[in-house]
Amino acid sequence: MLKGDEVSRIIEMAWEDRTPFEAIKVQFGLTEPEVIQLMRRNLKSKSFKLWRERVSGRATKHIALRSRDVIRGYAPTQYKHR
């Protein structure tokens, strides 16, 4: 059973373009279909639909499809330091 903060982190990782499903599997033990189910249960239907359209076929969400140029799980501009 996942805690609320873990569910929030999984949702955040699932929305991130450069975080592959395999990273979620390693960190939380959830497969891609399980992440999809979690997203379906925890997002409003419109948000879920937008997310599915966004990640479907996105090469950065699957390690096997990634370009070798993608070496980190987030874009350098994603986390701004003050």
DSSP file (Angstrom, degrees, kcal/mol; ACC not computed):
  #  RESIDUE AA STRUCTURE BP1 BP2  ACC     N-H-->O    O-->H-N    N-H-->O    O-->H-N    TCO  KAPPA ALPHA  PHI   PSI    X-CA   Y-CA   Z-CA
    1    1 A M              0   0    0      0, 0.0     2,-0.2     0, 0.0     0, 0.0   0.000 360.0 360.0 360.0 127.4    0.0    0.0    0.0
    2    2 A L        -     0   0    0      1,-0.1     2,-0.1     2,-0.0    26,-0.0  -0.568 360.0-126.1 -84.2 144.9    1.4    3.3   -1.0
    3    3 A K     >  -     0   0    0     -2,-0.2     4,-2.3     1,-0.1     3,-0.3  -0.460  29.3-106.1 -82.0 161.5    1.4    6.4    1.3
    4    4 A G  H  > S+     0   0    0      1,-0.2     4,-2.2     2,-0.2     5,-0.1   0.866 120.9  50.9 -57.3 -40.1   -0.1    9.7    0.1
    5    5 A D  H  > S+     0   0    0      2,-0.2     4,-1.9     1,-0.2    -1,-0.2   0.832 109.2  51.7 -70.6 -29.6    3.3   11.3   -0.4
    6    6 A E  H  > S+     0   0    0     -3,-0.3     4,-2.6     2,-0.2    -2,-0.2   0.905 108.8  50.2 -70.0 -41.3    4.5    8.3   -2.5
    7    7 A V  H  X S+     0   0    0     -4,-2.3     4,-2.5     1,-0.2    -2,-0.2   0.924 110.6  50.3 -60.9 -44.1    1.4    8.6   -4.7
    8    8 A S  H  X S+     0   0    0     -4,-2.2     4,-2.3     1,-0.2    -1,-0.2   0.907 111.1  48.4 -60.5 -42.1    2.1   12.3   -5.2
    9    9 A R  H  X S+     0   0    0     -4,-1.9     4,-2.8     2,-0.2    -2,-0.2   0.897 110.5  50.8 -67.2 -39.9    5.7   11.6   -6.1
   10   10 A I  H  X S+     0   0    0     -4,-2.6     4,-2.7     2,-0.2    -2,-0.2   0.919 110.7  49.2 -63.1 -43.2    4.7    8.9   -8.6
   11   11 A I  H  X S+     0   0    0     -4,-2.5     4,-1.8     2,-0.2    -2,-0.2   0.924 111.9  49.1 -61.4 -43.9    2.2   11.3  -10.2
   12   12 A E  H  X S+     0   0    0     -4,-2.3     4,-1.4     1,-0.2    -2,-0.2   0.927 112.9  46.6 -60.5 -45.5    4.9   13.9  -10.4
   13   13 A M  H  < S+     0   0    0     -4,-2.8     6,-0.3     1,-0.2    -2,-0.2   0.885 109.6  54.2 -64.7 -38.6    7.4   11.5  -11.9
   14   14 A A  H  < S+     0   0    0     -4,-2.7    -1,-0.2     1,-0.2    -2,-0.2   0.850 109.1  48.7 -65.6 -34.1    4.8   10.2  -14.4
   15   15 A W  H  < S+     0   0    0     -4,-1.8    -1,-0.2    -5,-0.2    -2,-0.2   0.785  89.9  97.8 -74.7 -28.0    4.1   13.8  -15.6
   16   16 A E  S >< S-     0   0    0     -4,-1.4     3,-0.7    -5,-0.2    58,-0.0  -0.431  70.3-144.4 -66.9 130.4    7.8   14.5  -16.0
   17   17 A D  T 3  S+     0   0    0      1,-0.2    -1,-0.1    -2,-0.2    57,-0.1   0.863  95.1  43.4 -63.3 -37.9    8.9   14.1  -19.7
   18   18 A R  T 3  S+     0   0    0     55,-0.2    -1,-0.2    43,-0.1    56,-0.1   0.460  87.8  96.8 -94.1  -0.6   12.3   12.7  -18.9
   19   19 A T    <   -     0   0    0     -3,-0.7    54,-0.1    -6,-0.3     2,-0.1  -0.797  68.4-145.2 -90.7 112.0   11.5   10.3  -16.1
   20   20 A P    >>  -     0   0    0      0, 0.0     4,-1.2     0, 0.0     3,-1.0  -0.356  20.4-118.0 -75.2 156.0   11.1    6.8  -17.7
   21   21 A F  H 3> S+     0   0    0     40,-2.7     4,-2.2     1,-0.3     5,-0.1   0.824 114.4  65.4 -59.1 -30.6    8.5    4.3  -16.4
   22   22 A E  H 3> S+     0   0    0     39,-0.3     4,-2.3     1,-0.2    -1,-0.3   0.839  96.7  54.8 -62.8 -32.6   11.5    2.1  -15.6
   23   23 A A  H <> S+     0   0    0     -3,-1.0     4,-2.4     2,-0.2    -1,-0.2   0.878 107.8  49.1 -67.9 -37.4   12.6    4.6  -12.9
   24   24 A I  H  X>S+     0   0    0     -4,-1.2     4,-3.0     2,-0.2     6,-0.7   0.897 110.1  52.5 -66.4 -39.5    9.2    4.5  -11.3
   25   25 A K  H  X5S+     0   0    0     -4,-2.2     4,-1.7     4,-0.2    -2,-0.2   0.921 111.8  45.2 -60.7 -45.4    9.5    0.7  -11.3
   26   26 A V  H  <5S+     0   0    0     -4,-2.3    -2,-0.2     1,-0.2    -1,-0.2   0.925 121.0  38.1 -65.0 -44.7   12.9    0.7   -9.6
   27   27 A Q  H  <5S+     0   0    0     -4,-2.4    -2,-0.2    -5,-0.1    -1,-0.2   0.864 136.8  13.5 -78.0 -37.3   11.9    3.3   -7.0
   28   28 A F  H  <5S-     0   0    0     -4,-3.0    -3,-0.2    -5,-0.2    -2,-0.2   0.499  93.4-119.7-122.1  -7.5    8.3    2.2   -6.2
   29   29 A G     << +     0   0    0     -4,-1.7     2,-0.5    -5,-0.6    -4,-0.2   0.653  65.5 136.7  78.2  15.1    7.9   -1.3   -7.8
   30   30 A L        -     0   0    0     -6,-0.7    -1,-0.2    -9,-0.1    -2,-0.2  -0.828  45.5-141.2-100.9 132.9    5.1   -0.2  -10.1
   31   31 A T     >  -     0   0    0     -2,-0.5     4,-2.3    -3,-0.1     5,-0.2  -0.312  34.7 -97.3 -77.9 169.7    5.0   -1.4  -13.8
   32   32 A E  H  > S+     0   0    0      1,-0.2     4,-2.5     2,-0.2     5,-0.2   0.927 125.9  49.8 -56.5 -47.5    3.8    0.9  -16.5
   33   33 A P  H  > S+     0   0    0      0, 0.0     4,-2.1     0, 0.0    -1,-0.2   0.872 110.8  50.8 -61.1 -33.7    0.2   -0.5  -16.5
   34   34 A E  H  > S+     0   0    0      2,-0.2     4,-2.4     1,-0.2    -2,-0.2   0.877 109.2  50.3 -69.6 -36.8    0.1   -0.1  -12.7
   35   35 A V  H  X S+     0   0    0     -4,-2.3     4,-2.8     2,-0.2     5,-0.2   0.913 109.1  52.1 -65.1 -42.2    1.2    3.6  -13.1
   36   36 A I  H  X S+     0   0    0     -4,-2.5     4,-2.5     1,-0.2    -2,-0.2   0.921 110.7  47.6 -59.5 -44.1   -1.5    4.1  -15.7
   37   37 A Q  H  X S+     0   0    0     -4,-2.1     4,-2.2     2,-0.2    -2,-0.2   0.910 111.4  50.5 -63.2 -42.8   -4.1    2.6  -13.2
   38   38 A L  H  X S+     0   0    0     -4,-2.4     4,-1.8     1,-0.2    -2,-0.2   0.918 111.9  47.7 -60.4 -44.5   -2.8    4.8  -10.4
   39   39 A M  H  X S+     0   0    0     -4,-2.8     4,-1.8     1,-0.2    -2,-0.2   0.908 110.3  52.0 -64.0 -41.9   -3.0    7.9  -12.7
   40   40 A R  H  < S+     0   0    0     -4,-2.5    -1,-0.2     1,-0.2    -2,-0.2   0.895 113.4  44.8 -61.1 -40.4   -6.6    6.9  -13.7
   41   41 A R  H  < S+     0   0    0     -4,-2.2    -1,-0.2     1,-0.2    -2,-0.2   0.799 120.8  37.8 -73.4 -29.4   -7.6    6.6  -10.1
   42   42 A N  H  < S+     0   0    0     -4,-1.8     2,-0.3    -5,-0.2    -2,-0.2   0.534 105.1  68.1-107.8  -7.7   -6.0    9.8   -8.8
   43   43 A L  S  < S-     0   0    0     -4,-1.8     2,-0.1    -5,-0.2   -32,-0.0  -0.799  86.7-103.1-109.5 154.2   -6.5   12.3  -11.7
   44   44 A K     >  -     0   0    0     -2,-0.3     4,-2.7     1,-0.1     5,-0.2  -0.404  42.9-107.4 -64.4 154.2   -9.6   13.9  -12.9
   45   45 A S  H  > S+     0   0    0      1,-0.2     4,-2.4     2,-0.2     5,-0.2   0.869 120.0  49.8 -58.2 -39.8  -10.7   12.3  -16.2
   46   46 A K  H  > S+     0   0    0      2,-0.2     4,-2.3     1,-0.2    -1,-0.2   0.913 112.3  47.9 -65.0 -42.7   -9.7   15.3  -18.3
   47   47 A S  H  > S+     0   0    0      2,-0.2     4,-2.5     1,-0.2    -2,-0.2   0.899 111.4  50.6 -64.7 -41.0   -6.2   15.4  -16.7
   48   48 A F  H  X S+     0   0    0     -4,-2.7     4,-2.8     2,-0.2    -2,-0.2   0.930 110.2  49.5 -62.0 -45.0   -5.8   11.7  -17.1
   49   49 A K  H  X S+     0   0    0     -4,-2.4     4,-2.3    -5,-0.2    -2,-0.2   0.919 111.6  48.4 -61.3 -44.4   -6.7   12.0  -20.8
   50   50 A L  H  X S+     0   0    0     -4,-2.3     4,-2.0     2,-0.2    -1,-0.2   0.908 112.2  49.6 -61.0 -42.8   -4.2   14.8  -21.3
   51   51 A W  H  X S+     0   0    0     -4,-2.5     4,-2.6     2,-0.2     5,-0.3   0.928 110.2  49.9 -63.1 -45.5   -1.5   12.9  -19.5
   52   52 A R  H  X S+     0   0    0     -4,-2.8     4,-2.0     1,-0.2    -2,-0.2   0.908 111.4  48.6 -61.6 -42.3   -2.1    9.7  -21.7
   53   53 A E  H  < S+     0   0    0     -4,-2.3    -1,-0.2    -5,-0.2    -2,-0.2   0.891 113.0  50.0 -62.3 -38.5   -2.0   11.8  -24.9
   54   54 A R  H  < S+     0   0    0     -4,-2.0    -2,-0.2    -5,-0.2    -1,-0.2   0.911 118.1  34.9 -68.2 -44.3    1.2   13.4  -23.6
   55   55 A V  H >< S+     0   0    0     -4,-2.6     3,-2.0    -5,-0.1     2,-0.3   0.692  87.0 109.1 -89.7 -18.1    3.1   10.2  -22.7
   56   56 A S  T 3< S-     0   0    0     -4,-2.0     3,-0.1     1,-0.3    -4,-0.0  -0.425 100.0  -3.8 -63.8 119.6    1.8    7.8  -25.4
   57   57 A G  T 3  S+     0   0    0     -2,-0.3     2,-0.6     1,-0.3    -1,-0.3   0.486  91.2 147.1  78.7   3.1    4.7    7.2  -27.8
   58   58 A R    X   -     0   0    0     -3,-2.0     3,-1.6     1,-0.2    -1,-0.3  -0.626  40.0-152.6 -76.1 116.8    7.0    9.6  -26.0
   59   59 A A  G >  S+     0   0    0     -2,-0.6     3,-1.5     1,-0.3     6,-0.3   0.808  89.6  62.0 -62.0 -32.3   10.5    8.1  -26.4
   60   60 A T  G 3  S+     0   0    0      1,-0.3    -1,-0.3     5,-0.1     6,-0.1   0.650  93.3  65.0 -72.5 -12.1   11.9    9.6  -23.1
   61   61 A K  G <  S+     0   0    0     -3,-1.6   -40,-2.7    -6,-0.2     2,-0.4   0.514 102.1  53.2 -85.5  -4.1    9.3    7.7  -21.1
   62   62 A H  S X> S-     0   0    0     -3,-1.5     3,-1.2    -4,-0.2     4,-1.0  -0.981  71.8-149.0-134.0 120.9   10.9    4.4  -22.0
   63   63 A I  G >4 S+     0   0    0     -2,-0.4     3,-0.8     1,-0.3    -1,-0.1   0.877  98.8  57.1 -55.6 -40.6   14.6    3.7  -21.6
   64   64 A A  G 34 S+     0   0    0      1,-0.2    -1,-0.3    -4,-0.0    -4,-0.1   0.771 111.4  42.7 -64.6 -25.4   14.7    1.4  -24.6
   65   65 A L  G <4 S+     0   0    0     -3,-1.2    -1,-0.2    -6,-0.3    -2,-0.2   0.539  92.0 112.2 -96.7  -8.8   13.4    4.1  -26.9
   66   66 A R  S << S-     0   0    0     -4,-1.0     2,-0.2    -3,-0.8    -6,-0.1  -0.267  71.0-115.1 -69.0 149.1   15.5    7.0  -25.5
   67   67 A S    >   -     0   0    0      1,-0.1     3,-1.6    -2,-0.0    -1,-0.1  -0.546  24.8-122.1 -71.8 147.2   18.3    8.7  -27.4
   68   68 A R  T 3  S+     0   0    0      1,-0.3    -1,-0.1    -2,-0.2    -2,-0.1   0.661 109.3  72.3 -66.6 -13.8   21.7    8.1  -25.9
   69   69 A D  T 3  S+     0   0    0      1,-0.1     2,-1.0     2,-0.0    -1,-0.3   0.716  77.1  84.6 -72.5 -21.3   21.9   11.9  -25.6
   70   70 A V    <   +     0   0    0     -3,-1.6    -1,-0.1     1,-0.2    -4,-0.0  -0.737  50.3 157.1 -85.6 106.4   19.3   11.9  -22.7
   71   71 A I        +     0   0    0     -2,-1.0     2,-0.3     3,-0.1    -1,-0.2   0.490  52.1  49.2-113.0  -5.3   21.5   11.2  -19.7
   72   72 A R  S    S-     0   0    0      2,-0.1    -1,-0.0     1,-0.0     0, 0.0  -0.911  76.7-120.4-133.9 164.6   19.5   12.5  -16.8
   73   73 A G  S    S+     0   0    0     -2,-0.3     2,-0.3   -54,-0.1   -55,-0.2   0.425  91.7  37.3 -84.8   1.2   15.9   12.2  -15.6
   74   74 A Y  S    S-     0   0    0    -56,-0.1    -3,-0.1   -57,-0.1    -2,-0.1  -0.990  86.2-100.0-148.9 157.2   15.0   15.9  -15.8
   75   75 A A    >>  -     0   0    0     -2,-0.3     3,-2.0     1,-0.1     4,-0.5  -0.484  35.5-119.2 -74.2 146.8   15.7   18.9  -18.0
   76   76 A P  T 34 S+     0   0    0      0, 0.0     3,-0.2     0, 0.0    -1,-0.1   0.758 115.1  49.3 -60.2 -23.8   18.4   21.3  -16.7
   77   77 A T  T 34 S+     0   0    0      1,-0.2     3,-0.1     3,-0.1    -2,-0.0   0.457  88.2  87.4 -92.2  -1.1   15.8   24.1  -16.5
   78   78 A Q  T <4 S+     0   0    0     -3,-2.0     2,-0.7     1,-0.2    -1,-0.2   0.920  90.7  41.0 -67.0 -44.8   13.2   22.0  -14.6
   79   79 A Y  S  < S-     0   0    0     -4,-0.5     2,-0.5    -3,-0.2    -1,-0.2  -0.901  78.6-158.2-108.8 109.6   14.5   22.8  -11.1
   80   80 A K        -     0   0    0     -2,-0.7     2,-0.4    -3,-0.1    -3,-0.1  -0.746   6.0-148.6 -91.6 129.5   15.5   26.4  -10.7
   81   81 A H              0   0    0     -2,-0.5    -2,-0.0     1,-0.1    -1,-0.0  -0.781 360.0 360.0 -96.7 138.2   17.9   27.1   -7.9
   82   82 A R              0   0    0     -2,-0.4    -1,-0.1     0, 0.0    -2,-0.0   0.430 360.0 360.0 -96.6 360.0   17.7   30.5   -6.1
